[in-house]
C-alpha cells in the first residue's frame, strides 16, 4: 500500500484553528419575532444586554391596521421555564413613539444569565393578547470604566478620605476644649496622632477594597459566556465528519446531554466556503454525549467553516463554529432534509427565487422584513411549495467575513424549540392542508455594517431549492 493511499484511507483530518466566540447566533445577539398577541400581529425586537445584570431594549411594532385599536403595550421579563415563568411581576408600560404611533419601546432589567423570555401583553378594542419572546441572556463581556469616570470617582474618593482624616483629627484635638479655647501643644499632638491613625485605617480600607474589587472582577470574568468548543474529525475514506463538543466551563447548569430537536433535528450543521460560493446544510446524528456524526456529500478540497446550531432543554440555543481544511471527499448523495448549493451550478430551468425589495438602503439595528418570491419556469408564482422541516422556508444571513451568522425562520430568529417552550400553542406559520404562498418572509436586523450573503431555502416538489442574494448594509 502506497503512502498516499494509506493517507487517504486511514488518516483523519484534525482542525487546527481556534473557534471564534459564538453565542445563539454568531455576532447577532438580537432577537426578532413576527407573531400574534391575541388578535394583534406584532413585530418584536429584543436587544439583550451585553453584560448581565443589564438592561434589554424592547421594541414592539404594530401593523398599520392595528395601530388605532391598541390602547397600551406592557412588557415584563420572566424565566423561560420553572415556577418563575408562572408568576409575573408588575409589567412595565412600553411608551408609544411620538414619531411613529405603531412603535412602542421599553427597557427591562435582565438579572442573570440563562433562558429568559420577554412577555408582551397588548390591550385594545379587540381584547387582550400576549406573546412570549425567548431571550437567551449571554454576558459577553465586562463593562470597562471610562477614564473620565475613573478620574472623577478617584477624586471623590480622595476627597472623602481627606475629609475623614480631618474630621477624626479635629475631634481628638478639640472635643474636650471649652468654646473659644485654643488647642494647646498636647492637643495638637493628639490630633496629629489621631490623624495618622485615621490615615492608616483609610489606607488599609483602600487596600482591602482594591483586593475585594479585584476578586469580584475576576469572579465576574468567569461569569462571561464561554461558547461550546467543537473538534471536527474528518474520516476521508468513509466521507464522515464527527463533531465532538466540549464545555470549556461557564455555568454549572450547562450540560451536553440535554439537546432537544429543533425542526426535527438535534443539530443543524452549515458548512460554507470562504467566498460563500458553497453551502451545505446537514443534520448530523448524535452518537454519544456531546458527539455527532454526519455523512458528507462530495466535498471539494479546500478551506471551510462550519456553524452548528443546537438547542438545550432549557430553551437556550447555541451556535458553535470552527474552521477546517480537507482534501477532496467522495461522499454520498444527500437525502431527506440535507441540501447543498453551489454558485457554479445555481442556474436551473425550473424557476428561481426573487428578492422582493424596494430601493431603500439597508441599515444596522433596524428590523426589516425580507421577502422572497418563488417563481416557476414561466416566471409565475410557484404552486408546488412544501413545508421544509415544518416551515415555509429557512434563511441564513452570513457576513462576508463570516463574523456574523444567523439562521432565521418566518416566525423570527428564535428557534422554534424555544418558541414552543415559551408558548406551547405556537406552531409553524403554515396551515396544514393549505397551499403554501409563493412568497416567504423573514424578520431580521443586521447587527453591524458590511457585506452579507443571504441564503434562502424552500422545498419544491420534494426538492430543497436554495437562492443566494448579496446585501450591503450601511
Secondary structure, DSSP 8 states (H G I E B T S, - for coil): --HHHHHHHH-EEE--S------SSTT---EEEEEEETTEEEEEEEE--SSSSEEEEEEEEE-TTTTTTEEEEEEEEEESSSGGGTS----EE-EE-SS-TTEEEEEEEE-SSEEEEEEEEEEETTEEEEEEEEEEE---------HHHHHHHHHHHHHHHHHHHHHHHHHHHHTTS-TT----HHHHHHHHHHHHHHHHHHHHHHHHHHHHHHHHHHHHHHHS----EEEEEEETTTTEEEEEEE--SS-TT--SS-B--BTTBS-EEEEEETTS-EEEEE--EEEETTEEEEE---B-SEEEEEEEEEEBTTS-EEEEEEEEEE--B------TT-EEEEGGG---SS-EEEEE--S--B-BT--EEEEEEEE-TTSSB-S-EE-BTTBS-EEEEEETTSS-EEEEETTBSS-HHHHHHH-TT---SS-TTS---SEEEEEE-BSS-EEEEEEEEEEETTEEEEEEEEEEE-
